[in-house]
Amino acid sequence: MAESTEEAGGVSLATRITLNVSTVESHPGKTLAGCSYALDVK
């Protein structure tokens, strides 16, 4: 996971990027990978 916070023009931007890894019963022997992104403006 990566997190960062920036100040820009009096606004605070918090960003979080997470790598998700999982397996599912419908595809045995396979690994699924994906990313999720969250942006919070304060």
C-alpha positions as CSV (number, residue, x, y, z in Angstrom):
1,M,0.0,0.0,0.0
2,A,1.2,3.5,-0.8
3,E,-0.1,6.7,0.9
4,S,0.6,10.3,0.3
5,T,-0.8,13.7,1.3
6,E,-0.3,16.9,-0.6
7,E,-1.3,20.6,0.1
8,A,-2.5,22.5,-3.0
9,G,-4.2,25.9,-2.9
10,G,-5.4,25.5,0.7
11,V,-6.8,22.0,-0.1
12,S,-5.3,18.8,1.4
13,L,-5.3,15.7,-1.0
14,A,-4.8,12.3,0.6
15,T,-4.2,9.4,-1.8
16,R,-4.1,5.7,-1.0
17,I,-3.2,3.0,-3.5
18,T,-3.6,-0.7,-2.5
19,L,-2.7,-3.9,-4.4
20,N,-5.2,-6.6,-3.8
21,V,-4.4,-10.3,-4.4
22,S,-6.9,-13.1,-4.0
23,T,-8.0,-16.6,-5.2
24,V,-11.4,-17.8,-6.2
25,E,-13.0,-21.2,-6.1
26,S,-14.3,-20.8,-9.7
27,H,-10.7,-20.7,-11.0
28,P,-8.5,-23.2,-9.0
29,G,-4.8,-22.6,-9.3
30,K,-5.3,-19.0,-10.5
31,T,-4.3,-15.8,-8.6
32,L,-6.2,-12.6,-9.2
33,A,-4.5,-9.2,-8.7
34,G,-5.9,-5.8,-8.9
35,C,-5.5,-2.2,-7.6
36,S,-7.8,0.0,-5.6
37,Y,-7.4,3.8,-5.4
38,A,-8.9,6.2,-2.9
39,L,-8.6,10.0,-3.0
40,D,-9.8,12.1,-0.1
41,V,-10.1,15.9,-0.5
42,K,-10.1,17.8,2.8
